[in-house]
């Protein structure tokens, strides 16, 4: 899956280029935004997974502390789309309405790409299994 996410990076940049066609930005600038977005998402998921693991380990011995880590995981999941929206608004300098519309279109198209990529990785994995 990580290799396929590497393939999705330039496709996501191309999606940004198409959505912000009249922004007079070069493809490389969209690629930089895509790289930043992916890096942020991977880092956030790493923290969320760490918080989840810690909360599982502390559930029996320290339930109050475990609930703090569960809350941090939830906040992390909520923060991802908020941060990406704020970043898109600041980078492309458009209004809230246009940014919201483009954010939802880009998010949905990218979700479709991720699902297609995950299915491809799954089928690829099945095809490479020796029986």
N, C-alpha and C positions, 0 to 999 in steps of 0.2 A: 504493500500500500504506500509506503513512503516514496518509492520510485514513481508511482503513478501520480502522487501529489506533486512531484517535481514536474511532471508533464502538464499538470493542470495550471501551474503557475503562469506560463506564457499564454495559455488559453484565457485565464482570468484577466490578464493584462489586455488581451485583445478585446475581451468583453467590455472592459473599462474604456478602451479606445473608441469602441463603437458607441457606447452610451454617452461619452463626453466628446463626441466627434467635433463639435464646434468650439472646444476649449483651447484650441491651438497648442495643445501639449503633444510632445513627441511620444512615440510608443515606449521609449526607454523610461520616461517619467511614469507612465502607467505601470510599467514593469516594476519600478521601484515601489510604487504604492502597493502593488500585488505582493511583492516580496515582504514588505513591512506588515501587511495584513496577515499573510500566512505565518510569519514569524511570531506575531502577537498571538494568533490563535493557538499555535503549537505551544508557546510558552504558557498561555493561560490554561490549556488542557493539562500540561505537565503539573502546574500548581494545583489544579482541581483534583487530579489523580492522587497527588501527594497528600492533600487534605483529606481525601476520602480514605486513603490507606491508613493515615494516622487516626482518623475517627473510628475506623473498624478495630484498630488495635486497642483503643482506649475505651471502647463501649462498655466493657465489663468492669474494668478497674476504676475508671474516671468518667462516668457518664456526662457530667456537666462540661468537662473539657472536650469530650467527644462531640457534644452538641455545638460547641463553638466552631469546630472544624467542619461540621456539616453545614453550618451557616456560612462559613467562608467559601465552601464549595458552591453553595447556591448563589451567593453574591458573585462569585467568579463567572458562573454560567449566565447570570443576568447582565454582567458587565461587558461581556464580549460583543453583543450586538450594539449596545449603547456606545462603546468606544469606537467601533467601526463606523457607526453613523456620524459621530462627532468628527472622526478623522476625515471621512469623505466630505463632510460639509466644510471643514477647514482647508483641505487640500484643493478642492475644486471651486470653492468660494461661490456657492449658489445658495438660493433661499431655502427655507425649511420645507416648503411644499415640494419644490422640484427635487430637492435632495431626498425627501421621503419617498417620492414616487420612484426615483432612480434606484434608491437603496433597496426597495422591495423588489423591483424588477431584477436587479443584479443578484440579490440574495436568492430569489427563487430560481433563476437560471443557473446560478452556481450550485445550488442544492441539487438540481437535476443532473448537472455534470458530476457532482460528487457521487450521487447514487449510481449513475452509469459507470463511473470509475470503480466504485466498490464492487458492483456486479461483475465488471470485467476482471477485477483482481480475483474475485471468488471463482469465476469460471476458469481463469488462467491457472489458479491453484489446483482446481479439480483436474484439469487437463494434464498437469505435470505430475500428478500422483501416480506412482507405480503400483499396480494392483497385482 
